[in-house]
Amino acid sequence: MNPPAIESSTPQERRDWIRKEFPCISCCENCGLCQVYHGKDVEDVYQEYVEGTRTFDEIAKEYRRTY
């Protein structure tokens, strides 16, 4: 599912989407999110998207390039 567009969604809708798409199942060995985001909370990684200052794709591309 594609992330909600900043122009047509609220911060709460974007936060809810992040939580739904990247849930912590408290089992790092089976999930892998902690490895992908190097131990960072996904909501922290995408905070600017939730705030509406940057798109989800901008952050994801930068994150993949930087880490």
ZAMAR-553475 format. One record per residue (C-alpha): y, x, z. Coordinates in steps of 0.02 Angstrom, whole numbers, plus 32768, in hexadecimal, padded with zeros to 4 digits. Example, Ala and Ser with C-alpha at 12.3 -4.5 7.8 and 13.67 -1.06 7.14 Angstrom:
2
7F1F82678186/7FCB82AC8165/
// end
This chain:
67
800080008000/80AD80407FD5/812D8059805F/81B57FD4806F/82537FFF800E/82E5802E807C/83577FB6801F/82EB7F1E8041/82A17F3F80EE/82D87F5181A1/82BA7FEA820E/823B7F858270/81DB7F5981D2/81D88010819F/81A08045824E/81177FC1824D/80DC7FFD81A2/80D080B281E0/806D80798278/7FF88010820E/7FDB80948187/7FC9812881FE/7F7780E7829D/7F3F815E8324/7E898138834A/7E8181BA83D6/7DF582188382/7E4282AD832A/7D9C82F182EC/7D7982528289/7E2A82208256/7E8382BE821D/7F36827F8232/7F5A830282B5/7F23838A823D/7F86834281AB/802583388213/800383D58279/80028378831E/80A5831D82FE/80B48263831C/80BD820A8274/814F81A082B0/81B0823F82D6/81888286822B/81C881E981D4/825781BE824B/82DA81D481C3/827B81598155/827580DB81E4/833180F381FD/834E80DA8143/83A081828120/831381CA80B3/8286817F804F/81D1818D8083/81AA81F07FE5/8236826E8004/81F3829680AF/813E829B8077/816583137FE8/81CC83848056/814A838280DE/80BE83B18067/8128843D801D/8161848180C5/80BF847D8126/
// end
